[in-house]
């Protein structure tokens, strides 16, 4: 569970959360932490470890028969790592509805079949903070800022070789795609990882490792606003 008495990495000491925000009887508005990062960087496990409600942004992928799906240049493969393979409008609508009402309905996406197989209710009740995690989370930073619901935006980063290994083991275990496809994609993403992190940073997500990310989540959970990075 998230410890709200810790400050982000680099802070000199631990202090009580009341030092960060005034205590009052008014309910806090619900806000979102956008958790981005390369596929396999550990977003889902970090979100689960936080104990906060989680909106899975990967469930907003387009379906495999969508004619707007992009392809990898020089390959017959669909480029599932392009934001064009994802429905950003539906994702933002779900984030906004959760912040406004505490509940929304989300698709259940099966990566192996590239299809939405169900829909389910997500209810976070009166929780003042939740995480929206996925490889395209940084692509909606600016829109969430404009809506006034953004608490923080984080991009997990690590060693590309570690990310490659973690991603491949997960995808093989879950049978997400064929082995040749996973190997081609994994090799391509490992070579592109530094550029992926740089792109997420340019969109307004703060690049950091797991420990610093947990500190920023603790700050957001305590009501301390972290200054957003400029997307200009």
N, C-alpha and C positions, 0 to 999 in steps of 0.2 A: 504493500500500500504506500501511497505517496506521503512523505513526511513534509508537512507544510511549515515546519520550523527550520528548514535549511534554506540557505540563500544560494543563488547561482554560483557556479564555480568561480573562484577568484576572490570571493568575498572573505573578509578577514575573520568573521566569527558567525556563530549561530545566534539568531535573535528570535524572539517571539513574533508571531505573525501580526500582533497588534501594533508593532512598530512600523508596519508597512502600510496599513490602511486604517482609517477611523472605524471604530466599532459603533454601529447604530442598529436600530430595530428594523430598518427598511430592507426588504429583500433585494439581494444583488441581482442585477440583470444577467441573464444567461449569455455567456460568451464562449467562443471556440478557440482552441489551440489547433492550428493546422500543422500536422506532422508529416513532412515530406522526406525524401531521400531516395537513393537508388533502390531498385528491387533487390531484396535480400539484405538491406542495411540494418534490419532489426526493428522496424517501425511497429509492427504488430505486437511483438513481445514487450517492447517498451510501453506501448499504450496499455497492454494488459497489466503490466507491473504497476502502473500508476494508480490503478483502482478507480479511475474516472470512467464515465460512460464513453463509448467509442462508436463513431460513425465510420463504417468501412467505405472509403471512397472508391475502392476498386470495384465495388458492386455496381458502379455507374458506367462500366464499360459498355460500348455499343455491342450489339449482337453480331455474330459472325457473318450474317447475310446482309448486313448494312452496306449499301453501295458506296458510302462515304469513307469506308475504312481505308487508311493509307497502307502502302506497301513499302517494304524495305527496298531501297534503291538497288537495282541489279539482282533482285531475288524475287521468287514467287511468294515469300513469306509475308504475312500481314505484320505491320509494324505496331505491335501492341505497346511499344514504349513511346509512341508519339501521342501527344495530347489530342490529336485528331481522332484517336480511337476511343475517345472518352466523352461522355455527355456532361460537360461542365455546367450547362444551364440547370439540369436536373439536380446536380450535386449542390449547387449554390442554393437552389430552392429548398432542398432538404435542410441545409445548414440554417437558413433563415427561419424556416418553420420551427425547427428545434429551439432556436433562440427565442422565438416569439411565443410559442405555445408549450414547449417541453415535450412535444411528440411529433412524429411524422411517419410516413409509410415509405419503406425503402425496397428496392429490388434485391433479390437473392440471385447472385450471378455465379454460374458454374464455369470456371475457367477452362476445364477440360473440353466442354462442348461449345464454348464461346456463346452462351445463351443465358438469358434471364429465366430461371426455372420457377420462380415464385416471387411473392411480395410478403413483407412482414412488417409489423408495427414496431417502431422504436420509441420507447417512452422513457425520458430521463427525469420526469416529474419536475421538481423544483431545483434540481441540481444547477448551481450557478456556472459550472464550467464543464465542457466536454471536449474530447479530442476527435478531430476528423483526420484520419490517416490514410495515406495512399501515395503512389508515385507521382500523382499529378496535383497534390495538395498545394504546391507553390503556385500553380496556375490560377488559383482563385484568391490569392492573398489580397490583391488590389480590390476585388469586388467585395470581399468581406470587410475590408477597411471602409469602403464607401457605405456599406450597410451599418457600420458602427458596431459590429459584433466580434471583431477580432481581438483576442487577448494576447496572442503571440503566434509567430510562425517559425518553425524549426525545421532544419534539414539535417538529418542524421548522416554522418560521414564516418568512414573508417578506411581500412586497407582494401584496395580493390581485389586483392587475392582472397582475402577473408570473405568479402561480400560474394565473390564468385562461388566459393565453396559452399557457403551457407545457402545461397539461392539455388544452386544445382541440387543439393541434398533435399531441400524442401520440395522443389518442383518434381523431382523423381519420386519422392515419398507420396506426394499427393496426386501423381499421374496427371499433371497439368497439361502437358503436351507431349508429342513424340520425343524420344531421346535425341534424334538428330537435330530437331528444332531447338530443343533446350540447350544443346551444346553450341549450336550456331549463335543463338541469342546470348548465351552466357559469355562466350568469347567476345562478341561484339560489345556487350555492356561493360565488360571488364576494361576493355581498351578505352571506352568512352566515359568511364565513371567520373573522372576528375572534371570533365566538361559538363556532365550532368549536374554535379554539385554546384559548379560555377553558375550554371543557368538558374538553378533554384535560388541561389543567393541573389542573382540579378533581379529575380521576381519578388524578393522581399523576405525570403526565409533565412534565418540565421544558421549557418553551418556549424555543427559542433558534434562532439562525441557523446556517448550515452550519459556519462556522469553530469556533464554540463546541461544536457537536455532535461534530466531529472530535476536539476536545480531550477531551471526556468519553469518547468511545470509546477514545482512547489511554489514559486513566486506567484504564478498566475492563479493557482488555487487559493492562495492567501489574499488575493485581491490586489496584488501589486501589479501595476501596469508596466509592461516592458516596452520600451520605445521601439516601434517597428522600424525596420530598415527601409530606406527610401527605394522605391521602384523606378525612380526617374533615370 
